[in-house]
C-alpha cells in the first residue's frame, strides 16, 4: 500500500494562493473553478487534501469574503485590491477560520508570500487584515 505524503503548510498555501489568483484574474465563477479542479493537471500531482481545500474554499467563498469585508476599513474595497492579494486574503481567511493549522504560522506564511509575490504591495495591510480575522475567530 502506498503511504500518503503530507503536504507542508507552506506548499499548500502557495498552491492554494496560485490557484485562486489565476481564478480571480480570469474572473471564474465558482462552477468554472470547480471545473478547473477537474481539468488542472498541476494539482493532480498533489495530495487530495489540497483539492479538498480548494473545494471547501469555493463552497465558502461568500462567507470568507464577508469575514474579510468585516475587518476592512472604509478606505478599502475588494475591487481596489490586486487579484493576488485577494487570493492570499481568501486563503488566509480560510486557513484561520476553517482549519486547525497554527494561526501565527498561517499569518506569517501569507505575509511572506505577499512580500515575495507582490513586493510593491503594503504587506502590513495583509498582516493587519489576517490578524483582525484571527482575533475575531
Backbone as CSV, one residue per row, in Angstrom:
resi,resn,N_x,N_y,N_z,CA_x,CA_y,CA_z,C_x,C_y,C_z
1,UNK,0.838,-1.176,0.000,0.000,0.000,0.000,0.889,1.247,0.000
2,UNK,0.541,2.216,-0.823,1.300,3.449,-0.937,0.932,4.404,0.196
3,UNK,1.963,4.911,0.893,1.722,5.828,2.004,1.482,7.238,1.464
4,UNK,0.460,7.918,2.018,0.176,9.293,1.597,1.195,10.233,2.222
5,UNK,1.728,11.115,1.415,2.695,12.079,1.899,1.952,13.366,2.261
6,UNK,2.178,13.843,3.475,1.539,15.069,3.941,2.200,16.272,3.275
7,UNK,1.411,17.190,2.785,1.918,18.406,2.167,2.099,19.456,3.254
8,UNK,3.235,20.147,3.237,3.506,21.160,4.255,2.558,22.345,4.095
9,UNK,2.370,23.076,5.181,1.514,24.261,5.153,2.025,25.269,4.131
10,UNK,3.325,25.438,4.051,3.912,26.399,3.112,3.572,26.012,1.678
11,UNK,3.766,24.743,1.337,3.466,24.273,-0.020,1.974,24.390,-0.316
12,UNK,1.160,23.965,0.642,-0.296,24.004,0.464,-0.775,25.445,0.259
13,UNK,-0.291,26.356,1.094,-0.694,27.763,0.998,-0.301,28.344,-0.353
14,UNK,0.895,28.034,-0.793,1.390,28.528,-2.077,0.525,28.016,-3.229
15,UNK,0.207,26.735,-3.227,-0.619,26.149,-4.297,-2.023,26.758,-4.281
16,UNK,-2.617,26.871,-3.093,-3.956,27.458,-2.987,-3.964,28.903,-3.465
17,UNK,-2.976,29.685,-3.051,-2.908,31.093,-3.458,-2.786,31.211,-4.972
18,UNK,-1.943,30.399,-5.580,-1.775,30.470,-7.037,-3.045,30.040,-7.773
19,UNK,-3.721,29.016,-7.272,-4.962,28.580,-7.905,-5.996,29.709,-7.896
20,UNK,-6.200,30.324,-6.727,-7.229,31.362,-6.632,-6.793,32.665,-7.299
21,UNK,-5.512,32.946,-7.335,-5.011,34.113,-8.070,-5.391,33.985,-9.543
22,UNK,-5.108,32.831,-10.117,-5.455,32.589,-11.519,-6.966,32.683,-11.729
23,UNK,-7.729,32.096,-10.807,-9.190,32.128,-10.924,-9.726,33.554,-10.850
24,UNK,-9.174,34.366,-9.949,-9.630,35.756,-9.817,-9.217,36.583,-11.025
25,UNK,-8.019,36.345,-11.554,-7.590,37.061,-12.757,-8.511,36.770,-13.934
26,UNK,-8.907,35.509,-14.050,-9.786,35.096,-15.148,-11.255,35.337,-14.842
27,UNK,-11.539,35.837,-13.639,-12.911,36.114,-13.180,-13.805,34.869,-13.333
28,UNK,-13.274,33.728,-12.872,-14.017,32.481,-12.982,-15.131,32.418,-11.947
29,UNK,-16.261,31.911,-12.352,-17.354,31.661,-11.416,-16.982,30.444,-10.564
30,UNK,-17.742,30.217,-9.506,-17.475,29.056,-8.660,-17.565,27.756,-9.451
31,UNK,-18.546,27.658,-10.353,-18.677,26.426,-11.138,-17.486,26.251,-12.086
32,UNK,-16.985,27.343,-12.644,-15.805,27.259,-13.511,-14.570,26.869,-12.690
33,UNK,-14.486,27.367,-11.444,-13.369,26.976,-10.578,-13.420,25.477,-10.302
34,UNK,-14.616,24.964,-10.063,-14.755,23.525,-9.828,-14.312,22.732,-11.057
35,UNK,-14.651,23.226,-12.233,-14.219,22.569,-13.462,-12.701,22.619,-13.590
36,UNK,-12.101,23.732,-13.178,-10.646,23.860,-13.203,-9.991,22.776,-12.348
37,UNK,-10.608,22.453,-11.219,-10.056,21.404,-10.357,-9.988,20.093,-11.131
38,UNK,-11.046,19.797,-11.861,-11.081,18.554,-12.632,-10.082,18.576,-13.786
39,UNK,-9.909,19.743,-14.392,-9.042,19.869,-15.561,-7.568,20.084,-15.211
40,UNK,-7.311,20.571,-14.022,-5.965,21.023,-13.648,-5.014,19.849,-13.446
41,UNK,-4.124,19.664,-14.373,-3.143,18.583,-14.294,-2.152,18.864,-13.175
42,UNK,-1.804,20.111,-12.988,-0.821,20.507,-11.978,-1.256,20.067,-10.585
43,UNK,-2.516,20.200,-10.258,-2.996,19.864,-8.927,-2.981,18.359,-8.704
44,UNK,-3.205,17.596,-9.736,-3.327,16.145,-9.582,-2.073,15.498,-9.007
45,UNK,-0.930,16.158,-9.120,0.283,15.565,-8.561,0.400,15.834,-7.056
46,UNK,-0.500,16.613,-6.508,-0.501,16.894,-5.079,-1.557,16.044,-4.387
47,UNK,-1.521,16.058,-3.068,-2.440,15.176,-2.350,-3.883,15.663,-2.401
48,UNK,-4.761,14.774,-2.028,-6.194,15.054,-2.087,-6.600,16.188,-1.155
49,UNK,-5.819,16.427,-0.082,-6.161,17.477,0.866,-6.189,18.849,0.191
50,UNK,-5.290,19.089,-0.745,-5.277,20.378,-1.445,-6.543,20.529,-2.284
51,UNK,-6.923,19.476,-2.968,-8.154,19.524,-3.760,-9.351,19.747,-2.840
52,UNK,-9.368,19.045,-1.696,-10.445,19.243,-0.714,-10.471,20.687,-0.214
53,UNK,-9.285,21.269,0.038,-9.210,22.664,0.491,-9.768,23.612,-0.566
54,UNK,-9.416,23.383,-1.821,-9.924,24.238,-2.899,-11.446,24.151,-2.956
55,UNK,-11.971,22.942,-2.895,-13.428,22.774,-2.931,-14.098,23.435,-1.727
56,UNK,-13.465,23.338,-0.563,-14.000,23.959,0.652,-13.997,25.489,0.533
57,UNK,-12.930,26.039,-0.019,-12.856,27.497,-0.214,-13.937,27.950,-1.188
58,UNK,-14.093,27.238,-2.292,-15.127,27.590,-3.270,-16.504,27.551,-2.615
59,UNK,-16.768,26.493,-1.859,-18.080,26.344,-1.216,-18.354,27.444,-0.190
60,UNK,-17.297,27.998,0.386,-17.447,29.014,1.429,-16.983,30.404,0.988
61,UNK,-16.853,30.619,-0.323,-16.312,31.877,-0.845,-17.080,33.095,-0.329
62,UNK,-18.399,33.054,-0.360,-19.197,34.195,0.114,-18.943,34.490,1.579
63,UNK,-18.925,33.452,2.394,-18.675,33.620,3.830,-17.262,34.153,4.085
64,UNK,-16.269,33.648,3.347,-14.897,34.114,3.517,-14.756,35.589,3.147
65,UNK,-15.413,35.992,2.056,-15.375,37.408,1.675,-16.049,38.269,2.737
66,UNK,-17.144,37.800,3.297,-17.823,38.550,4.369,-16.906,38.712,5.569
67,UNK,-16.212,37.653,5.942,-15.270,37.718,7.066,-14.207,38.772,6.786
68,UNK,-13.695,38.800,5.572,-12.661,39.782,5.199,-13.249,41.191,5.190
69,UNK,-14.425,41.378,4.582,-15.048,42.706,4.496,-15.296,43.295,5.875
70,UNK,-15.630,42.447,6.840,-15.937,42.931,8.181,-14.743,43.587,8.869
71,UNK,-13.526,43.273,8.442,-12.349,43.870,9.071,-11.693,44.955,8.213
72,UNK,-12.220,45.174,7.005,-11.713,46.255,6.153,-12.047,47.612,6.755
73,UNK,-11.195,48.582,6.501,-11.548,49.960,6.833,-12.405,50.516,5.702
74,UNK,-12.986,51.673,5.922,-13.849,52.294,4.899,-13.099,52.600,3.610
75,UNK,-11.784,52.777,3.707,-10.983,53.183,2.549,-10.737,52.062,1.534
76,UNK,-10.988,50.815,1.940,-10.677,49.691,1.071,-11.932,49.021,0.532
77,UNK,-11.891,48.682,-0.742,-12.948,47.884,-1.359,-12.276,46.671,-2.008
78,UNK,-13.030,45.621,-2.221,-12.492,44.401,-2.821,-11.899,44.675,-4.197
79,UNK,-12.571,45.507,-4.972,-12.136,45.801,-6.335,-10.804,46.558,-6.359
80,UNK,-10.505,47.262,-5.303,-9.276,48.059,-5.232,-8.047,47.180,-4.953
81,UNK,-8.266,45.976,-4.485,-7.172,45.097,-4.090,-6.741,44.237,-5.270
82,UNK,-5.431,44.135,-5.527,-4.956,43.289,-6.632,-5.412,41.839,-6.462
83,UNK,-5.619,41.155,-7.581,-6.129,39.770,-7.568,-5.261,38.843,-6.722
84,UNK,-3.947,39.018,-6.763,-3.074,38.157,-5.967,-3.323,38.364,-4.473
85,UNK,-3.504,39.598,-4.052,-3.763,39.890,-2.634,-5.146,39.356,-2.251
86,UNK,-6.118,39.461,-3.150,-7.436,38.870,-2.892,-7.286,37.371,-2.626
87,UNK,-6.517,36.702,-3.481,-6.316,35.256,-3.326,-5.639,34.938,-1.994
88,UNK,-4.622,35.702,-1.646,-3.917,35.469,-0.391,-4.830,35.698,0.817
89,UNK,-5.667,36.735,0.750,-6.594,37.007,1.853,-7.650,35.898,1.976
90,UNK,-8.161,35.415,0.848,-9.151,34.329,0.874,-8.528,33.066,1.478
91,UNK,-7.343,32.713,1.019,-6.670,31.520,1.540,-6.371,31.695,3.027
92,UNK,-5.880,32.871,3.405,-5.587,33.127,4.813,-6.829,33.072,5.684
93,UNK,-7.911,33.702,5.224,-9.167,33.681,5.991,-9.673,32.250,6.137
94,UNK,-9.578,31.466,5.077,-9.987,30.061,5.132,-9.148,29.290,6.150
95,UNK,-7.830,29.415,6.032,-6.960,28.647,6.918,-7.130,29.056,8.379
96,UNK,-7.359,30.336,8.636,-7.542,30.809,10.013,-8.867,30.339,10.596
97,UNK,-9.936,30.445,9.818,-11.266,30.188,10.377,-11.765,28.760,10.201
98,UNK,-11.208,28.013,9.264,-11.786,26.710,8.948,-10.811,25.539,9.014
99,UNK,-9.591,25.772,9.499,-8.637,24.676,9.646,-8.045,24.719,11.052
100,UNK,-7.322,23.675,11.393,-6.671,23.591,12.704,-5.197,23.974,12.632
101,UNK,-4.772,24.535,11.508,-3.366,24.943,11.370,-3.053,26.048,12.384
102,UNK,-1.794,26.126,12.838,-1.415,27.197,13.781,-1.620,28.578,13.151
103,UNK,-2.389,29.409,13.821,-2.798,30.708,13.258,-1.613,31.635,12.997
104,UNK,-0.660,31.699,13.931,0.504,32.574,13.736,1.315,32.123,12.525
105,UNK,1.424,30.827,12.331,2.155,30.296,11.180,1.449,30.639,9.868
106,UNK,0.125,30.550,9.869,-0.659,30.911,8.681,-0.414,32.372,8.316
107,UNK,-0.565,33.252,9.291,-0.393,34.688,9.034,1.017,34.960,8.536
108,UNK,2.014,34.368,9.175,3.404,34.567,8.772,3.632,34.091,7.339
109,UNK,3.086,32.947,6.992,3.274,32.412,5.644,2.601,33.295,4.590
110,UNK,1.392,33.753,4.865,0.687,34.620,3.910,1.437,35.950,3.748
111,UNK,1.917,36.507,4.841,2.687,37.763,4.771,3.971,37.549,3.976
112,UNK,4.667,36.437,4.208,5.892,36.153,3.443,5.598,35.957,1.957
113,UNK,4.495,35.293,1.644,4.101,35.155,0.228,3.792,36.517,-0.381
114,UNK,3.139,37.375,0.380,2.841,38.728,-0.104,4.134,39.461,-0.427
115,UNK,5.093,39.399,0.476,6.383,40.076,0.270,7.113,39.548,-0.964
116,UNK,7.057,38.225,-1.176,7.813,37.657,-2.294,7.078,37.751,-3.632
117,UNK,5.744,37.633,-3.612,4.998,37.618,-4.867,4.501,38.991,-5.310
118,UNK,4.295,39.893,-4.367,3.766,41.230,-4.680,4.535,42.257,-3.838
119,UNK,5.852,42.414,-4.116,6.695,43.251,-3.256,6.296,44.728,-3.194
120,UNK,5.576,45.214,-4.187,5.168,46.617,-4.179,3.919,46.861,-3.341
121,UNK,3.234,45.804,-2.930,2.023,45.960,-2.129,2.420,46.038,-0.666
122,UNK,1.700,46.840,0.089,1.975,47.014,1.511,1.570,45.749,2.272
123,UNK,2.583,44.944,2.620,2.300,43.675,3.303,1.665,43.885,4.674
124,UNK,1.874,45.061,5.271,1.276,45.366,6.566,-0.242,45.327,6.511
125,UNK,-0.817,45.669,5.359,-2.268,45.600,5.179,-2.741,44.158,5.310
126,UNK,-2.056,43.244,4.622,-2.410,41.819,4.669,-2.270,41.306,6.094
127,UNK,-1.172,41.667,6.745,-0.938,41.248,8.124,-2.055,41.755,9.039
128,UNK,-2.443,43.016,8.893,-3.481,43.606,9.750,-4.834,42.929,9.540
129,UNK,-5.194,42.684,8.287,-6.484,42.037,7.989,-6.517,40.636,8.587
130,UNK,-5.481,39.859,8.349,-5.460,38.482,8.863,-5.389,38.447,10.384
131,UNK,-4.655,39.378,10.967,-4.579,39.451,12.425,-5.948,39.766,13.040
132,UNK,-6.692,40.682,12.419,-8.042,41.009,12.896,-8.982,39.808,12.754
133,UNK,-8.861,39.098,11.641,-9.693,37.899,11.447,-9.366,36.873,12.534
134,UNK,-8.079,36.706,12.805,-7.661,35.757,13.829,-8.207,36.139,15.204
135,UNK,-8.186,37.406,15.530,-8.662,37.859,16.836,-10.171,37.712,16.965
136,UNK,-10.890,37.808,15.842,-12.358,37.690,15.886,-12.820,36.242,15.802
137,UNK,-11.917,35.337,15.427,-12.276,33.927,15.271,-12.443,33.235,16.601
